[in-house]
């Protein structure tokens, strides 16, 4: 339970930020992360509702970081042009 909780805290947030950097789309990054979480829960890797709630909170935090990244990236691009 401890390892699953630790992964639930960090993995979704990191995945959203990583996918945002790769795809340059917060929406696509969020969908990819949700798909990975759904696949892992379908396979039985999610043990309890606590893990699902922590996954959702981490996903929200990762989306917030991705929004900040995209905003900073857009400001830099506008400053260069």
C-alpha positions in Angstrom: 0.0 0.0 0.0 2.9 2.4 0.8 4.5 2.1 -2.7 1.1 2.5 -4.4 0.4 5.6 -2.4 3.8 7.1 -3.1 3.4 6.5 -6.8 -0.2 7.9 -6.7 1.2 11.1 -5.2 3.9 11.7 -7.8 3.3 9.7 -11.0 0.1 11.5 -12.4 1.5 14.9 -11.9 4.8 14.0 -13.5 3.1 12.3 -16.4 0.9 15.3 -17.1 3.9 17.7 -17.2 5.9 15.2 -19.3 3.1 14.7 -21.8 2.5 18.5 -22.0 6.2 19.0 -22.8 6.0 16.4 -25.5 2.6 17.2 -27.1 2.4 21.0 -26.3 -1.2 20.4 -25.4 -2.6 20.2 -21.9 -5.8 18.6 -23.1 -4.0 15.7 -24.8 -1.6 15.3 -21.9 -4.5 15.1 -19.4 -6.3 12.5 -21.7 -3.2 10.4 -22.0 -2.6 10.4 -18.2 -6.3 9.5 -17.5 -6.0 6.7 -20.0 -3.0 5.3 -18.2 -4.7 5.5 -14.8 -7.8 3.9 -16.2 -5.8 1.1 -17.7 -3.9 0.4 -14.5 -7.2 0.4 -12.5 -8.7 -2.0 -15.0 -5.8 -4.3 -14.6 -6.3 -4.3 -10.8 -3.3 -2.2 -9.7 -5.4 0.3 -7.9 -6.2 -1.1 -4.5 -8.6 1.3 -2.8 -10.6 4.5 -3.1 -7.8 6.4 -1.3 -5.4 5.6 -4.3 -8.0 6.9 -6.8 -8.6 10.1 -4.8 -4.8 10.7 -4.5 -4.4 10.0 -8.2 -7.1 12.6 -9.0 -5.5 15.2 -6.7 -2.1 14.6 -8.3 -3.5 14.8 -11.7 -5.0 18.2 -10.8 -1.7 19.4 -9.4 0.1 18.3 -12.5 -2.4 20.1 -14.7 -1.8 23.3 -12.7 2.0 22.9 -13.2 1.4 22.3 -16.9 -0.8 25.4 -17.2 2.0 27.5 -15.5 4.6 25.9 -17.9 2.5 26.7 -21.0 1.8 30.2 -19.9 5.5 30.9 -19.3 6.4 29.2 -22.6 3.9 31.4 -24.5 5.2 34.6 -22.8 8.8 33.7 -23.8 7.7 33.0 -27.4 5.9 36.3 -27.6 8.9 38.2 -26.3 11.2 36.7 -28.9 9.0 37.4 -31.9 
